[in-house]
Amino acid sequence: LGTIARSGTKAFVKKLTEAQARLLYARQGEGYRSANGSETRRQSVDVYSAAVKRFPEDFLFAQYYFESAFDYGTPETAREAAANLLKLMIRSAVLGWARKISARMSVACLIFSGGVS
């Protein structure tokens, strides 16, 4: 397919289902990241950038975008990828703590309401 960054390819990718697009981004990104030439490896940054734009909540794509941007991208791209990953990490941590607090509050309510002997 060539790089997703090309305009003709972008139009093609927009027509794919979510599952097809995920598979394309994952396979193409990994193919570029594991290629021998550094110029080809740099193309993984564009692939993962596009993946993150299409799937903004996907932690794995965000992680791969950060890794490839840090290794092969510009400092600006690496900062953008880091900010994106950090945003997802913070959101994940907040949701994790909210679930823990909610579960503990439910147990406490049961105990104090006499629901647990």
C-alpha positions in Angstrom: 0.0 0.0 0.0 2.8 2.4 0.5 2.7 4.9 3.3 -0.6 6.0 4.8 0.6 9.6 4.7 -0.1 9.8 1.0 -3.4 11.5 0.1 -4.7 8.7 -2.1 -4.0 6.2 0.7 -5.7 8.4 3.3 -8.9 8.4 1.2 -8.7 4.6 0.9 -8.1 4.1 4.7 -11.2 6.3 5.5 -13.4 3.8 3.7 -12.1 0.8 5.8 -14.1 -0.6 8.7 -12.6 -0.1 12.1 -11.3 -3.6 12.2 -9.7 -3.3 8.8 -8.1 0.0 9.7 -6.7 -1.3 12.9 -5.2 -4.3 11.2 -3.7 -2.1 8.4 -2.2 0.4 10.9 -0.8 -2.4 13.1 0.7 -4.4 10.3 2.1 -1.5 8.3 3.4 0.3 11.4 5.2 -2.9 12.6 6.5 -3.5 9.2 8.1 -0.1 9.0 9.4 -0.2 12.6 11.2 -3.5 11.9 12.6 -2.6 8.5 16.3 -2.4 7.9 16.6 1.2 6.7 16.3 4.1 9.0 14.3 6.0 6.4 11.8 3.3 6.2 11.6 3.1 10.0 10.7 6.8 10.1 7.6 6.1 8.1 6.2 4.2 11.1 5.8 7.6 12.8 3.3 8.7 10.1 1.5 5.4 10.3 1.1 5.5 14.1 0.2 9.2 14.0 -2.6 8.4 11.7 -3.7 5.4 13.9 -3.8 7.7 16.9 -5.9 10.2 15.1 -8.4 7.6 14.0 -8.4 5.7 17.3 -7.6 8.4 20.0 -8.4 6.1 22.9 -6.3 3.1 21.8 -3.4 2.9 24.3 -1.3 0.5 22.3 -1.3 2.7 19.2 -0.5 5.7 21.5 2.4 3.7 22.9 3.7 2.7 19.5 3.4 6.2 18.3 5.4 7.5 21.2 8.1 4.8 20.7 8.5 5.4 17.0 8.4 9.2 17.3 11.0 9.1 20.0 13.3 6.7 18.1 12.8 8.0 14.5 10.8 11.3 14.6 11.5 14.9 15.2 11.6 16.4 18.7 8.2 18.1 18.0 6.6 14.8 17.0 8.1 13.1 20.0 6.6 15.8 22.3 3.2 15.4 20.6 3.3 11.7 21.0 4.4 11.9 24.6 1.6 14.4 25.5 -0.9 12.0 23.8 0.4 9.0 25.7 0.5 10.9 29.0 -3.1 12.0 28.6 -4.2 8.4 28.1 -2.1 7.2 31.1 -3.6 9.9 33.4 -7.2 9.1 32.2 -6.5 5.4 32.8 -5.1 6.0 36.3 -8.0 8.3 37.2 -10.6 5.7 36.1 -8.7 3.0 37.9 -8.8 4.9 41.2 -12.4 5.8 40.6 -13.3 2.1 40.3 -11.4 1.2 43.4 -13.0 4.0 45.4 -16.5 3.1 44.1 -16.0 -0.6 45.0 -14.8 0.3 48.5 -17.7 2.7 49.0 -20.1 0.0 48.0 -18.6 -2.4 50.5 -18.6 0.3 53.2 -22.3 1.1 52.5 -23.2 -2.6 52.8 -21.3 -3.0 56.1 -22.8 0.2 57.7 -26.3 -0.5 56.4 -26.3 -3.9 58.1 -26.3 -5.7 54.8 -23.2 -7.8 55.8 -23.0 -9.7 59.0 
